[in-house]
Amino acid sequence: MQIAVLTFDGYNELDSFVAAAILNRMRPKGWAAFITAPTEEVTSMNGVTVRRQKPLEFAGEADAVLIGSGIRTRDIAADAALLGRIAIDPSRQLVGAQCSGTLLLAKLGLIGDLPACTDLTTKPWVVEAGVNVIDAPFVAHGNVATAGGCLASLYLATWMIARGASRADAAEAIHYVAPVGEKALHVERALATVAPFLAPAETLAA
């Protein structure tokens, strides 16, 4: 499973790095999550500059795509040329968006009037884009999932691993990153949150 973690200037570190780190716990099974950006370097909302691992066009080649948030998402959403470089196809890819990343999904026409999640700051913009925003940390419709709140990246990663591999693999990855003394609690909460959006037996190939 090759995963593009879309990361733009002004990105939120928690969105890009937490999800990528959890997903990369699956490396022994051939998974790899890549920081994917439109330019060679991107700088976060807190001044952390990183070099991309893949160009933006990798989103069209990946098996899965995650879109994080950032303080410049509204500008990105208004940039038709930049959006035109992002090719996402939920019929063959797992797609997740977090916080203001949901706005980009909406602009790409991948949400429509389906219920979606975002953060409280971004909510008015997403609603303005015609999305039905719900008060929940996570929701999924088929191969498209959205999450609201920085730490909801945990749920996106859990869902993606459960869909692309198994619930047992998701539990193992969350167990590894969860705080000592609270591991069982975090695994239980993560799986309970995404379970309503999983088929009884997921069959998507890893």
SERO-4910 file (N, C-alpha, C, O; in steps of 0.05 Angstrom, whole numbers):
BEGIN
 pado doro    nc1    nc2    nc3   cac1   cac2   cac3    cc1    cc2    cc3    oc1    oc2    oc3
  Met    A     17    -24      0      0      0      0     18     25      0     33     29     19
  Gln    A     16     41    -21     30     66    -23     11     89    -17    -10     91    -30
  Ile    A     18    106      2      0    126     11     12    154      7     35    159     15
  Ala    A     -3    172     -5      5    200     -8     -7    216     14    -32    218     17
  Val    A     10    229     31      0    247     52      4    275     42     25    287     43
  Leu    A    -18    287     31    -16    313     18    -10    335     39    -25    338     59
  Thr    A     11    349     34     22    368     54     29    394     39     46    394     21
  Phe    A     16    416     47     20    441     34     33    462     52     35    458     76
  Asp    A     43    484     41     53    506     57     33    514     78      9    516     72
  Gly    A     42    518    103     24    525    125     11    501    137     -8    503    153
  Tyr    A     22    477    131     10    452    141     11    449    171     27    461    185
  Asn    A     -8    433    181     -9    427    209      8    401    213      2    380    202
  Glu    A     28    403    230     47    381    233     32    355    243     39    333    235
  Leu    A     13    359    261     -1    336    273    -15    320    251    -16    295    252
  Asp    A    -27    334    232    -42    321    211    -24    303    194    -30    280    189
  Ser    A     -3    315    185     15    301    166     32    280    180     34    257    170
  Phe    A     45    287    201     65    270    213     53    247    230     63    225    229
  Val    A     32    252    245     21    231    262      9    209    245     15    185    249
  Ala    A     -7    217    225    -19    196    208      3    181    193      2    156    191
  Ala    A     23    195    182     44    181    167     59    162    185     66    140    176
  Ala    A     65    170    209     81    154    227     65    128    234     77    106    235
  Ile    A     39    131    239     23    107    246     21     89    222     25     64    224
  Leu    A     16    100    199     14     83    175     40     69    168     40     47    158
  Asn    A     62     82    174     88     70    168     96     48    188    116     34    184
  Arg    A     79     43    208     83     20    225     77     -5    209     85    -27    217
  Met    A     65     -2    185     58    -24    168     80    -30    147     76    -46    129
  Arg    A    103    -18    150    125    -22    131    132    -52    128    138    -60    105
  Pro    A    133    -68    149    140    -96    146    121   -111    127    128   -132    116
  Lys    A     97    -99    122     78   -112    104     77    -97     77     58   -101     61
  Gly    A     97    -81     72    100    -68     46     86    -41     43     84    -31     21
  Trp    A     77    -30     65     64     -4     64     85     19     66    107     15     77
  Ala    A     78     42     54     96     65     57     79     90     53     65     93     33
  Ala    A     81    108     73     67    134     71     87    155     65    108    157     79
  Phe    A     82    172     46    101    193     37     89    221     40     66    226     33
  Ile    A    106    239     51     98    267     51     99    277     22    119    277      9
  Thr    A     76    285     12     71    291    -16     64    320    -18     44    329     -7
  Ala    A     79    335    -34     75    364    -34     79    376    -62     91    363    -79
  Pro    A     68    400    -67     70    412    -93     97    425    -99    103    430   -122
  Thr    A    113    429    -78    139    441    -82    160    424    -67    153    408    -50
  Glu    A    185    429    -73    207    413    -61    207    415    -30    213    396    -17
  Glu    A    200    439    -20    199    443      9    173    456     16    162    473      1
  Val    A    162    449     40    139    463     50    144    469     80    158    455     94
  Thr    A    133    492     89    137    501    116    111    501    131     91    511    121
  Ser    A    111    490    155     87    487    171     77    513    182     91    534    180
  Met    A     54    512    195     43    536    208     60    545    232     57    567    241
  Asn    A     78    528    241     95    534    263    124    537    254    142    538    271
  Gly    A    129    539    228    156    544    218    173    520    214    198    523    211
  Val    A    162    496    213    178    472    209    179    466    179    158    460    167
  Thr    A    203    468    167    206    463    138    215    434    133    234    425    146
  Val    A    202    421    115    210    393    108    212    391     77    199    406     63
  Arg    A    228    372     68    229    366     40    209    344     34    206    325     49
  Arg    A    195    348     12    176    328      4    189    302     -4    213    301    -12
  Gln    A    175    280     -1    184    254    -10    174    247    -37    186    231    -52
  Lys    A    150    258    -44    138    253    -70    125    279    -80    117    296    -64
  Pro    A    124    283   -106    111    306   -117     81    303   -115     71    281   -111
  Leu    A     66    325   -119     37    325   -116     24    305   -134      3    293   -127
  Glu    A     35    301   -158     23    283   -177     23    253   -168      9    237   -179
  Phe    A     38    247   -147     39    220   -136     11    212   -126      5    189   -124
  Ala    A     -5    232   -119    -32    226   -109    -48    209   -128    -64    193   -120
  Gly    A    -43    214   -154    -58    198   -174    -48    170   -177    -62    153   -188
  Glu    A    -23    164   -168    -12    138   -170    -15    121   -145    -15     96   -146
  Ala    A    -18    134   -122    -19    120    -97    -44    103    -93    -64    106   -107
  Asp    A    -42     84    -75    -65     67    -69    -84     81    -50   -108     74    -48
  Ala    A    -73    100    -35    -90    115    -16    -79    144    -14    -55    149    -19
  Val    A    -97    162     -6    -89    190     -4   -101    202     22   -124    197     29
  Leu    A    -84    216     37    -93    231     60    -88    260     56    -66    268     47
  Ile    A   -107    277     62   -104    306     59   -105    319     86   -125    318     99
  Gly    A    -83    330     94    -81    344    120    -91    372    118   -100    381     97
  Ser    A    -91    387    140   -100    414    141    -77    434    143    -54    426    144
  Gly    A    -84    459    144    -63    480    147    -76    507    146   -100    510    141
  Ile    A    -60    528    151    -71    555    153    -75    568    126    -86    590    124
  Arg    A    -66    554    104    -69    566     77    -88    549     60    -88    552     35
  Thr    A   -104    533     72   -121    515     56   -141    530     39   -148    522     17
  Arg    A   -151    553     49   -171    568     33   -158    578      8   -171    579    -13
  Asp    A   -133    586     10   -119    596    -14   -115    573    -34   -118    576    -58
  Ile    A   -108    549    -23   -104    526    -40   -130    518    -54   -131    511    -77
  Ala    A   -152    519    -39   -178    512    -49   -187    531    -72   -203    523    -89
  Ala    A   -176    555    -72   -183    575    -93   -164    574   -116   -168    589   -135
  Asp    A   -144    557   -115   -123    556   -136   -130    533   -155   -122    510   -151
  Ala    A   -144    540   -177   -153    519   -195   -130    504   -208   -132    480   -213
  Ala    A   -107    518   -213    -84    504   -225    -73    484   -207    -65    462   -215
  Leu    A    -71    490   -181    -60    472   -161    -79    448   -158    -70    425   -157
  Leu    A   -104    453   -155   -124    431   -152   -123    413   -177   -128    389   -174
  Gly    A   -118    425   -200   -117    409   -224    -94    389   -224    -94    370   -241
  Arg    A    -75    392   -207    -53    373   -205    -59    349   -187    -44    330   -186
  Ile    A    -82    351   -174    -89    330   -155   -109    311   -167   -133    319   -171
  Ala    A   -101    287   -174   -119    267   -186   -125    246   -165   -108    230   -158
  Ile    A   -150    245   -156   -159    226   -136   -183    211   -147   -201    223   -157
  Asp    A   -183    185   -144   -205    168   -154   -214    149   -132   -201    128   -129
  Pro    A   -235    155   -117   -244    138    -95   -253    110   -105   -257     92    -88
  Ser    A   -257    106   -130   -265     80   -140   -242     60   -138   -247     35   -138
  Arg    A   -218     70   -136   -194     53   -134   -175     60   -112   -155     47   -108
  Gln    A   -181     82    -98   -164     91    -76   -180     95    -51   -204    102    -51
  Leu    A   -166     91    -28   -177    100     -3   -170    129      1   -147    136     -5
  Val    A   -188    145      9   -184    174     11   -193    184     38   -215    179     47
  Gly    A   -175    199     51   -182    211     77   -174    240     78   -154    248     66
  Ala    A   -190    256     93   -183    284     96   -188    292    125   -206    282    138
  Gln    A   -172    310    134   -173    319    162   -176    349    164   -162    364    150
  Cys    A   -195    358    180   -199    386    186   -203    402    160   -221    396    144
  Ser    A   -186    422    154   -190    438    130   -184    422    105   -191    431     83
  Gly    A   -172    399    107   -169    381     84   -196    373     72   -198    367     48
  Thr    A   -217    373     89   -244    367     80   -253    388     59   -268    381     41
  Leu    A   -244    413     63   -251    433     43   -240    427     16   -253    431     -4
  Leu    A   -215    416     15   -203    409    -11   -218    386    -23   -222    385    -47
  Leu    A   -227    367     -7   -243    345    -18   -268    355    -30   -277    346    -51
  Ala    A   -280    374    -17   -305    386    -27   -300    400    -54   -315    397    -73
  Lys    A   -278    415    -55   -272    430    -80   -265    411   -103   -268    417   -126
  Leu    A   -255    387    -95   -249    367   -116   -273    351   -124   -271    333   -141
  Gly    A   -296    357   -111   -321    343   -118   -323    315   -107   -337    299   -119
  Leu    A   -310    309    -85   -310    282    -74   -327    278    -50   -326    257    -38
  Ile    A   -342    298    -42   -360    296    -19   -389    299    -26   -406    284    -18
  Gly    A   -395    320    -42   -423    326    -49   -438    334    -25   -429    350     -9
  Asp    A   -462    322    -22   -479    329      2   -477    308     24   -494    308     42
  Leu    A   -457    290     22   -454    270     43   -444    283     69   -430    303     68
  Pro    A   -453    273     92   -443    283    118   -412    281    119   -401    260    111
  Ala    A   -400    301    130   -370    301    132   -362    314    158   -377    328    171
  Cys    A   -337    310    166   -325    321    190   -304    342    183   -290    339    163
  Thr    A   -301    362    200   -279    381    198   -275    393    225   -289    387    244
  Asp    A   -256    412    227   -251    425    252   -270    449    255   -282    457    236
  Leu    A   -271    460    279   -290    482    285   -283    507    269   -301    522    261
  Thr    A   -257    513    266   -249    537    252   -257    536    222   -266    555    211
  Thr    A   -253    512    210   -258    509    182   -288    505    175   -296    509    153
  Lys    A   -303    497    195   -331    489    190   -346    509    173   -360    501    154
  Pro    A   -345    536    178   -361    554    162   -354    553    132   -371    556    115
  Trp    A   -328    550    126   -319    549     99   -328    524     85   -336    524     62
  Val    A   -328    501    100   -337    476     88   -367    476     84   -377    466     63
  Val    A   -381    487    103   -410    490     99   -416    508     75   -435    502     60
  Glu    A   -401    529     72   -404    547     49   -400    533     23   -412    540      2
  Ala    A   -383    513     23   -377    497     -1   -399    476     -6   -397    461    -26
  Gly    A   -420    476     11   -442    458      6   -441    432     20   -457    414     14
  Val    A   -423    429     39   -420    403     53   -437    403     78   -439    423     93
  Asn    A   -449    380     84   -464    376    108   -445    368    130   -439    344    133
  Val    A   -436    387    147   -417    381    168   -431    371    193   -450    383    202
  Ile    A   -421    348    204   -433    337    228   -414    340    251   -390    343    248
  Asp    A   -425    339    275   -410    342    300   -400    315    309   -411    302    327
  Ala    A   -379    306    296   -367    280    301   -337    280    294   -329    297    278
  Pro    A   -322    262    306   -293    262    300   -286    248    274   -265    253    262
  Phe    A   -304    230    265   -297    214    241   -322    203    228   -342    196    242
  Val    A   -322    203    202   -343    190    187   -332    181    160   -313    193    149
  Ala    A   -343    159    150   -334    149    124   -358    140    107   -378    131    118
  His    A   -355    144     81   -375    135     62   -360    120     40   -347    132     23
  Gly    A   -362     94     40   -347     78     21   -317     82     25   -306     77     47
  Asn    A   -303     91      4   -274     94      5   -265    122     13   -242    128     12
  Val    A   -284    139     22   -277    167     29   -284    172     58   -306    167     67
  Ala    A   -264    181     73   -268    187    102   -259    215    108   -240    226     96
  Thr    A   -272    227    128   -264    254    138   -263    253    168   -277    238    181
  Ala    A   -245    270    179   -242    271    208   -239    300    217   -230    317    201
  Gly    A   -247    306    241   -246    333    252   -230    334    277   -235    319    296
  Gly    A   -211    352    279   -193    355    302   -166    343    297   -164    322    285
  Cys    A   -145    357    306   -118    349    300   -112    319    307   -101    305    291
  Leu    A   -120    311    331   -114    284    339   -132    263    327   -129    239    332
  Ala    A   -151    272    311   -168    253    296   -152    238    274   -162    220    262
  Ser    A   -127    247    270   -110    232    251   -107    203    259   -103    186    243
  Leu    A   -110    198    285   -109    171    296   -131    154    283   -127    131    277
  Tyr    A   -155    166    280   -178    152    269   -174    147    239   -181    125    229
  Leu    A   -164    166    225   -159    163    197   -140    140    192   -144    123    174
  Ala    A   -118    139    208    -98    118    205   -110     91    212   -105     71    198
  Thr    A   -126     90    233   -139     65    242   -157     55    219   -156     31    212
  Trp    A   -173     72    208   -192     64    187   -177     55    163   -184     34    151
  Met    A   -156     69    155   -141     62    131   -127     35    134   -127     19    115
  Ile    A   -116     30    157   -103      4    161   -123    -19    162   -119    -40    151
  Ala    A   -146    -14    176   -167    -34    178   -178    -41    150   -184    -64    144
  Arg    A   -181    -20    133   -191    -24    106   -171    -37     88   -177    -56     73
  Gly    A   -146    -28     90   -126    -38     72   -112    -64     80   -100    -78     64
  Ala    A   -115    -71    106   -102    -95    117   -123   -110    134   -139   -125    124
  Ser    A   -122   -104    160   -142   -117    178   -145   -101    204   -129    -84    210
  Arg    A   -166   -108    218   -170    -94    244   -148   -101    264   -140    -85    280
  Ala    A   -138   -126    262   -117   -134    279    -92   -117    274    -78   -109    293
  Asp    A    -86   -112    249    -63    -95    242    -67    -67    252    -48    -54    262
  Ala    A    -91    -57    250    -97    -30    260    -93    -29    290    -82    -10    300
  Ala    A   -103    -49    304   -100    -50    333    -71    -50    341    -63    -37    360
  Glu    A    -55    -65    327    -27    -68    333    -12    -41    329      4    -33    345
  Ala    A    -19    -27    307     -6     -1    302    -14     20    323      3     35    332
  Ile    A    -39     21    331    -48     40    351    -37     32    378    -29     50    394
  His    A    -35      7    384    -23     -2    410      5      8    412     14     15    434
  Tyr    A     20      8    390     48     16    391     51     45    398     68     53    414
  Val    A     34     62    386     37     91    390     22    102    415     27    125    423
  Ala    A      4     87    426    -12     96    448      5     99    474     25     85    477
  Pro    A     -3    117    492     11    121    517     13     95    534     -7     80    535
  Val    A     35     91    547     38     68    565     17     71    587     13     92    598
  Gly    A      5     48    594    -15     48    615    -43     54    604    -63     51    619
  Glu    A    -44     63    579    -70     70    567    -73     57    540    -91     64    525
  Lys    A    -56     38    534    -56     26    507    -83     12    500    -94     17    478
  Ala    A    -93     -4    518   -118    -18    512   -141      2    508   -158     -2    491
  Leu    A   -141     23    524   -161     43    522   -161     57    495   -182     61    483
  His    A   -137     65    486   -135     78    460   -142     60    437   -155     68    417
  Val    A   -134     35    438   -140     15    417   -171     12    416   -182     12    394
  Glu    A   -183      8    439   -212      4    440   -227     28    429   -245     25    413
  Arg    A   -218     52    437   -232     77    427   -229     80    397   -248     86    383
  Ala    A   -204     76    387   -199     79    358   -216     60    342   -228     68    322
  Leu    A   -216     34    350   -231     14    334   -261     19    337   -275     15    317
  Ala    A   -270     27    360   -299     33    364   -308     56    346   -331     56    337
  Thr    A   -290     75    343   -297     99    327   -300     92    297   -318    103    284
  Val    A   -283     76    287   -284     69    258   -301     45    252   -308     41    229
  Ala    A   -306     28    271   -321      3    266   -347      6    251   -353    -10    234
  Pro    A   -363     27    257   -388     29    243   -385     34    212   -404     31    197
  Phe    A   -361     40    204   -355     46    176   -339     25    163   -328     29    141
  Leu    A   -337      1    176   -322    -21    165   -342    -44    159   -361    -48    174
  Ala    A   -338    -58    137   -354    -81    131   -346   -103    150   -324   -102    161
  Pro    A   -364   -123    154   -357   -145    172   -330   -158    166   -315   -166    185
  Ala    A   -323   -160    141   -297   -171    133   -287   -155    110   -296   -158     87
  Glu    A   -268   -137    115   -257   -121     94   -240   -138     75   -225   -155     84
  Thr    A   -243   -133     49   -229   -149     29   -210   -133     12   -198   -144     -7
  Leu    A   -208   -107     17   -190    -90      0   -162   -101      2   -152   -105     24
  Ala    A   -149   -105    -20   -122   -116    -20   -102    -96     -9   -104    -72    -15
  Ala    A    -83   -106      6    -62    -88     17    -41    -83     -4    -22    -69      1
***
